[in-house]
Amino acid sequence: MGENTQKQDFIEVEYTGFLTDGLVFDTTDATVAQKHNLSGDEKKFGSMIICVGERQILPGLEAKLVGKEVGKEYKITLPPEEAFGRREVQKIKIIPLDTFKEHKLQPYPGLQVNVDGEVGIVTRVTGGRIMINFNHPLAGKEVIYEVKIKRKITDPAEKLKSYLETSFRMPKDTIKVEAKDTILEATLPLELPVQVMKVLEQKLTELIMSAVKIITLEKKK
């Protein structure tokens, strides 16, 4: 019998998410993505490494991975409340057309908008009133994931690079990781506030069980 996953384990996974009618909405497989016309750069597809419990994938799915056996495949069904939430009537709002005019926007059904930090979709344009749905597009839907847990990651350097890649959505080849005595040192091609770096270093030291130092490259003047 293989090893089971626990919280804060780093694991490599492949998955495909679909609705009960078979509609695929998410996948790590480029071939599946192409077949189902999922948009995006092909380079983003492929198995990914996550730290269990760090909410790097859908939290409801991540919770179901705890205690699963490494090397096996699973079919996991999530009800709406464990997936993208229930559809809430109060998240459907009416906004005056004048608000759009102030921002020089012409509303139409299907337009994605950001209102006070909330992302919604215009569903109806009637005279001077615009109806916007701020529910997640998959709210109220039961979803199914087919997941394979390929392996557990044990190398501290691979853990560090993978965590930073997932957190900052940057290619691994732009992150440099070096082991210096008892410290893992990571260099990122971006600037971060000092306080953010301190919090990040503390978090990574807790997760990887090794002292971690983050270095960021300053922008050229």
ABEGO torsion letter per residue (X at the ends): XBBBBBBGBBBBBBBBBBBAAGBBABBABAAAAAAAGBBEBAAABEBBBBBBGAGABBAAAAAAABGBBBGBBBBBBBBAAABAEBBBAAABBBBBAAAAAAAGBBBBBGBBBBBGGBBBBBABBBEABBBBBABBAABGBBBBBBBBBABBBABAAAAAAAAAAAAAGBBAAABBBBBBEABBBBBBABBBBAAAAAAAAAAAAAAAGBBBBBBBBBBBX
